[in-house]
Amino acid sequence: MDINTYRDDQLERGEEIKSELLKTIEESRISIVVFSKNYMFIPSDELTNIMQCKEEMNQIVLPVFYHVDPYDVRKQTGSFREAFSIHEGNVDEKKMRRWRDSLTEANNLSGFHVNDRYLQLS
């Protein structure tokens, strides 16, 4: 079995990151989503696409909460609330709702919580 990771610094010059990333997500059997305190400060539709692939193609999704409380992800509190408040004036409400729903859906999955060098199932 091969494990391939997606890294945008390995793309050919001039290749579009978004289309290549979406293709990679759709071709994957497993997606590991790492949530950190800065996760939503640079928002994208990646998580929404991953959750859509989970629903439509039974992709396995493993959330990892890296030095962030899973509660903050689920309820969009802490740094997640701060990030959403920054984007509210710049992003349409429908897209914001998709991002929020995807965060909640991913958080409802069993995953891993990494905090202070300890790994716990969440």
C-alpha positions in Angstrom: 0.0 0.0 0.0 1.3 3.4 -0.9 0.8 6.6 1.2 1.0 9.7 -0.9 0.7 13.2 0.6 -0.3 16.3 -1.1 2.1 19.2 -0.9 1.6 22.3 -2.9 5.3 23.0 -3.0 5.7 20.0 -5.2 3.6 21.3 -8.0 5.0 22.3 -11.4 5.5 26.0 -11.8 2.3 27.6 -13.2 0.1 24.7 -12.1 -3.0 25.8 -10.3 -3.0 24.8 -6.6 -6.8 24.7 -6.1 -7.7 22.4 -9.1 -4.8 20.1 -8.3 -5.7 19.9 -4.7 -9.4 19.2 -5.4 -8.4 16.4 -7.8 -6.1 15.0 -5.1 -8.8 15.1 -2.5 -11.3 13.3 -4.8 -8.8 10.6 -5.6 -8.0 9.9 -2.0 -9.3 7.1 0.1 -8.4 8.8 3.4 -8.1 12.4 4.3 -6.4 13.6 7.5 -7.5 17.0 8.5 -5.2 18.8 11.0 -7.0 21.6 12.9 -4.8 24.1 14.5 -5.6 27.5 16.2 -4.8 29.2 12.8 -6.8 26.8 10.6 -9.6 29.2 9.7 -7.5 32.4 9.3 -6.7 31.3 5.7 -10.1 29.7 4.8 -10.7 27.5 1.8 -13.2 25.1 0.5 -10.9 22.1 1.1 -12.7 20.8 4.2 -16.1 21.2 2.5 -14.8 19.1 -0.4 -13.3 16.5 1.9 -16.6 16.2 3.8 -18.5 15.9 0.4 -16.2 13.1 -0.6 -16.8 11.4 2.7 -20.6 11.5 2.0 -20.5 10.7 -1.7 -17.5 8.3 -2.0 -17.2 6.9 1.6 -13.8 8.6 2.0 -12.4 8.0 5.5 -11.8 11.3 7.3 -9.5 11.5 10.4 -9.5 14.8 12.2 -6.5 15.8 14.2 -6.8 18.6 16.7 -3.3 20.0 17.1 -3.0 22.2 20.2 -6.6 23.2 19.8 -9.6 22.1 21.8 -12.1 20.1 19.7 -14.8 22.1 21.5 -13.5 25.3 19.8 -13.7 23.7 16.4 -17.2 22.3 17.0 -18.7 25.5 18.5 -16.4 27.9 16.5 -15.2 29.5 19.7 -11.7 30.8 20.6 -9.5 31.4 17.5 -12.2 29.9 15.3 -14.7 32.6 16.4 -12.0 35.2 15.8 -11.2 34.0 12.3 -14.9 33.8 11.3 -15.5 37.3 12.5 -12.7 38.5 10.2 -14.2 36.8 7.2 -17.9 37.7 7.8 -17.7 41.0 5.8 -15.7 39.4 3.0 -17.3 36.1 2.4 -21.0 35.4 1.4 -23.2 33.9 4.1 -23.8 30.7 2.1 -20.1 29.9 1.9 -19.7 30.8 5.6 -22.5 28.4 6.5 -20.8 25.6 4.4 -17.5 26.2 6.3 -19.3 26.1 9.7 -21.3 23.0 8.8 -18.1 21.2 7.6 -16.2 22.1 10.7 -19.0 20.7 12.9 -19.4 17.6 10.8 -15.7 16.8 10.9 -15.6 17.5 14.6 -18.3 14.9 15.1 -16.0 12.2 13.8 -13.7 10.2 16.1 -10.2 11.7 15.8 -7.0 12.5 17.6 -6.2 15.3 20.0 -2.5 16.3 20.2 -1.7 18.5 23.1 1.7 19.0 24.9 3.3 16.0 23.2 0.4 13.7 24.2 -1.9 12.0 21.7 -5.4 11.2 22.8 -8.4 9.8 20.9 -11.2 12.4 20.8 
